[in-house]
Amino acid sequence: MTLHGWITHLRSSGKVAFAVIRDGTGIAQAVFVKTALPAEVWQRFASLTLETSVMVRGEVRADARAPGGFEISVADLEIIGPSPLDYPIQPKEHGIDFLLDHRHFWLRSNRQRAIFLVRNEIEQAIHDFFYERGFLRIDTPILTAAIGERSGLFETDYFEEGKAYLAQTGQLYGEAAAAAFGKIYTFGPTFRAEKSKTRRHLTEFWMIEPEVAWYDSAANMRLQEDFVSYLVRRALDRCADSLKVLERDVTKLEAVKPPFVRLDYSEAVEIVRQKGSVTTWGEDLGAEDEALIVADYDKPVFVMNYPKQAKAFYMKENPADPRTVLCDDCLAPEGYGEIIGGSQREDDYDRLVRRIKEERLPVDAYDWYLDLRRYGTFVHSGFGLGLERTVAWICGLQHIREAIAFPRMMHRLKP
């Protein structure tokens, strides 16, 4: 066979030499026997360095002891692209800032490959889940005139139309699509200009947002727990080798099955206060609070019906307690925090106008959104799942920055 790839490891005893080659799909060990090779091929091996791109030709045999489980007895070697000796990432410890500065090289490591195999499987599972259930995918604008969340905005001048904003969410457009097609989902990049440096925040991340006509808050949560459980199962079934490379304790994931625990916000506040939190009723729950809530459970936890002032304007007022809205946050176990935010949407025109004004948002920017309540309003719900947070949890990563190929954070815009 012929293999094209890059050199990741080299060693030689003088008469027999070994090169581990990465081709993008995995690794294989190439064996060079000096007495079995033309002199020029042996000399080419001597010039190899880390990340040299090569072509090797030889006979393949299975060998459980070899990296990748196979060995290639080399008959020929061609150097395609030399690599200088100063390749930045060497087989030693490097600091995280150094690795992020060289992210274009760091992606080549076994650990990063394992992460992105899991991410790729999760992305495919997302599409499969919704396709199997009859959802239509809708691609929503990245440049918008209306905002969906309170968090910071990236803005730009948009010709003669005034200000445009990088989308924080595709939800508002998803609601319009749900009125047309019943069950839809969006999947794309979203942007939050929050000045946050926690291990759970990125300024650019990918979000999956289904929107379903005729679903109330309870049906919305059932969809969420089915969805999350499906993604975890797919990773367990198809990414066992990658999870092993990442040293993930898969027993923690095997417990993720419906139904998930459901806690009212008031119950959640009482729980965290009993555990020493100073959070009071009416405040949003922080990362430390979320960790306290899930500490007693081995599967995700729903916290429902937050106070109105802590949540977005579009959430449905709770008829049982008008101080609150019909919403939920899905908190991953093991302290990974919120992976989903969802709600029943406010379908009453007058209440929605009042909430937009209370948030001091420009009513005219939401004319088209309010039209959905003017013409055939309907009960509907949806949620947003953050892809990188979900990948970080399933992979057991300490920081979300490893869950996306080129992370964008407050102080990182390159590479």
N, C-alpha and C positions, 0 to 999 in steps of 0.2 A: 504494500500500500504506500501511498504518498500522503504525507501530512505537512500542512503549512501551519506555522504557529510562532510562538515567542518563547524564549528560554527563561525559565523561572529558577532553576537550580542547576549547578554544575559540580561534578567531582571526578577525580581521576586518580588511578593508582599507578599510572605510568604505562601500563599495558592494556588496561581496560578502563573505559571512561563512561560516565553516565550524564545524560542531560534530561531534565524534566521539561516537557514542552506543553504549553497551554495553547489551545487552538480556539478558545471561545466557548466550546461545548464541554470542556473538561481538560484533564491532564493525562499525559502518557509519558512513560520513561523510555528514552532511546538509549540503546547500549552500543558503544563503539569498541570493537576489538581490534587493536592495532595490527595484528598479524593478518586479519581478514579484510583489511581496507587498503585501497591505494594510498600511497604516501601523501598525496595532496589532500585527500579527504581527512586523514588524521591531522594534518597541519591546519586545516580549516577548523576542526574542533578546537585546537589549541588557541585559536583567536576568538572563540566565543566569549561573550560577556552577558550579564543579565539583560533581558529584554531584547537581545538580538532577534530579529525575525528571520526565520529559516524555512527551508524545505528539506525534509528528510524522506528517504525512500528505503524501505526494508520490509522484512517479514515480521508479522505480528503474532504474538502468542500470549495467552492468558497467563498471568502470574499474580496470585493474590497478594504477594509480598510487595509488589511494585506500586508506586503511586498511580492511582487511577485503575489499578487492577490489570494492566497490560504492559508488555514490553515490546519494543520495536528493535529487532536486530538490524542495525543500520548497514546499508550497502552504499548509500550515497548521501551527501550533505551539500546543500547550497545555501550560502549566506545571502539573504534578500536585503536586509537593512541592518547595518552595524549599529551597535549601541555603545556610546562612550563609557568608560569606566566610572564616570561620575554620576551614573543613574541615581537620582535622589533617594529613592526608597530602598534601603538595604535591609538584609535580614537581621534587624536589631530593633530595639524599642524606639519609637518616635513619638513626640508630643502630638496632641490632637490638633493644635493650630498648624503645625508643620504638615500633618497629613491632609488637613483641609486646604492648605495652600497648594498642595500637590494632589488634589482630588482626582485630577485627570489620570494620574498614575495609581492612586490608592484603589481606584475601582478594579484594578487588575488582581487584587489579592483574593485568596480563597474565601475569606470571611465576607468580603463585599459581594463576591459572586453568589454566595449562599443567600445573602439578604435579598439580592435582586431576583434570584430564582423564586423565592417566596413571594416577593412583591408581584412578579409577573403572574404567578399562579393565582394570587388573590385578585388581580385585575381581571383575569380571564373568568374566575369564579363569579365576580360581580356581574359581568355581562351574561353569563350563563343563568344565574339566579333569576334575573329580571326577564330574560328572553323566555325561559321556561314558564314564566307566570304571565306572559302576554303583555309585558310592559313595552312601550315604545320609547326608544332613546331620542331625546331632543337636545340639540346643541344650542346653548344660550349665549348671549353676547358677553364679551369680556369688557368692552367699553359700554358704560351705562350712564344714564342721567339720574337714576334713582338708586338710593342706597337701601340695603336690607338690614344692616346691623349697626350697632352703636360704635363699634371699634373703629380705629383710625382708617383713613382713606388715602389712597394714592390718586392724585388728581392731575389732570392735564387740560390744556386749552383745546377745544374741539371746533376748529374752523370758526364759523360765525354763530355756532349754537351755544356758546358759553362753555361751562365746565363739564368735563366728562370724568368718570371715575373708573378705576380698575375694579372689576366686579368682586365683591365680598362673598357673593352667593348667586346662584342661578335661580333661586327659589321663586322670586316674584314672576319670572317668565315661565317657570315650571307650573305655577298655578294657572296661568292662562292656557298652557298646553293641556293641563288636566281637564279643563272645561271642554277642550276640543276632542281629546283622545281617551279620557278616562283614567288610564294608568300610564304614567310616564316616568322616566328618570333622566337626570343629567349627570355628566361625568366630565369634569374639566378643572383647569387651574383656577384658584381663587386667591385673593390678595388682601392681606390685613396689615395696615401700617401701625400696628401696636408696638410700642417701645418696650418689648418684652424680651428678656434674655434667658427664659427658663428652658429646661430640657424638653418642654412640650410644645414650643412655639416656633413656627416658621413664618416669614412674611409672604412666601409663595408656597402654596400647597394644593393638593388635589382633593376634590370633594365629590362625593356621590350623593345626589339628592333626588330621591323619588317623591312624587306627588300623586295622591290618589283621590279621585272623586268618590264621595259617599263614605269615606273612612272617618270615623271619629277618633278621639285620642286613644281609646282602648284598642281599636283595630290597628292603629298606627304602631303601638308598642308590640303587638303580636307580630307584625311584619318585621319590625326591628330585630326581635329576638330570633326569629326564623333566619333572617339574613345573616346576622353575626354568627350564629351557630353553623350555618352553611359554609361561611368563609373559613372558620376554624377547622371544620371537618375536612375541607378540601386541602388545606395546608398539611394537616396530619396525614391524610391519605396519599398525597402526591409529593410532599417535600420532606420526607423523613430524613433523607441524607443531608439536606441543607440544615434542618433543625439540629441534627447531630453535630455538624460542623460548628454551629452557633452555641452548642452546649445548652440548648433549651430544654428545660424540664417539661416534657410533653405531658406528664401526668396533670400538670396545671391546666393544660388546654383540653384534655379529655373530659374534664368536668363541665365544659361549656355546652349545655343543652337547655332547651326551653323546659319549663318557664323560668324566667329570671325573677329575682326578688323585686318587689315593688314597694317603695317607701314614699309616703307623702312628704313634701318638703318640711312640714312642721315636725314630723317624726324624725327626719334626718337632722334638723337643727338640734332637737333634744338629744339625739345620739352623740353628736359631736361635742355638745356642751358638757355632757356627762364624761366625755373623754378628755376634757380640758380645753376645748376651743372657746374662744371669746366671741365667736360669730353670733349675732343676734337675729331674731326673726326680721325678715325684710331685706337682709343682705344676701348677695350671691355667695355660693359656696366656693371657697378657694381650693387649690390643689391639696393642701394639708387636710382640709375638711373631707375632701373626696377620698383620700387615703384612709382616714379614720372610718368612713362609712363602709368601705369595701373590706376592711380588715377581717370582719367576721364571716365573710362569704367566699366561696370558691368559684363563683360564677359572676357575671356582670349583674349590676344592680341598677334599677330604674329609680330615680328621684323625680317625683311628679309634682305638678301644680305649684310652681314657684310664684312668689309675689310678682305682681304686675310690673312694679317699678324696676325689677331686676332683669326683665326680659324684653324682647323686641316688640315693636308696636303691632305686628301683624298677628299675634297670638290670641286665640279665642278667650274671651272673658269666661271665667268659671262660674256657671249659674249657681253652684252650691256655695261659693265664696267669692264675691266680686272683687275682693282684694287680690285674687290670684288668677292665673291663666292656665288653660288646659295644655300643659306642656310636659316634656320629660327630658332628662339627661340620662344617657346610658353610660354608666361608669364601669370601666374595665377593672377586673380584679388585679391584685398584686401591685396596687398603687399607680397604675398607668393612667388613671383619670378618665375624663370624659372623652369618649370616642364618637358619640352621637348626640346631637341636639335635635329634638323634634317637637312638633306641636300640632294641635288642631288649629286651623287658621280662622281668623275672625271673618265670619261671613255676613255680618250685619253692617250695612253701609254707614249708618250714623255713628255706631261705635268706632268703626275703623277711622272715620274722619276725625273723630274726637281724639283718638290715640295719636294720629299723625300730628295733630296740632299740639298735643301735650309734649311730644318729642321735639317740637319746634322744627319740623321738617317742612319743606315747601310743598303745599298741597297740590299745586299745579304739576309738579314732577310726577305725581302719582295718579294723574287723571285716568290713564289707561288701566291702571291697577284697580282703581275704584270702579271702573266700568264693569269689572267682573262681578261686582256686587249690585250694580244697577240692572244688569241684564241677565237674569236667570241665576241669581246667587245660589250657592249649593254648599252643603257640608263637605269639607275636604281637609286632608291632613298630609303631612310630609315630614321628612327629616333630612339631616345632612350627616354623613359619616366621613370623617377625616381619614383619608387613605394612609397617610404617613403615621398617624397615631396608631392606627389599627395594625400596620405592618410592624411598628416598634413593639407593640404588645405581643403579637404572635411570635415574633422573633426573639423577644426578651432583650431588646436593646435598651441601653441606659439613656440614650439621647436620640431624639427624633431626627437629628441631622444625618444619621447614617441611613435613614429609610428613603431618601431621595437622592438621585444621582448627583445633582449639583445644588446643595442647599443654599437658600437665600435667607439670611438673618440680618439683624440690625446692622452688624458691622461686617457683613460678608456679601460682596456682590460679584466676586470672581473666585476661581475660574468659572 
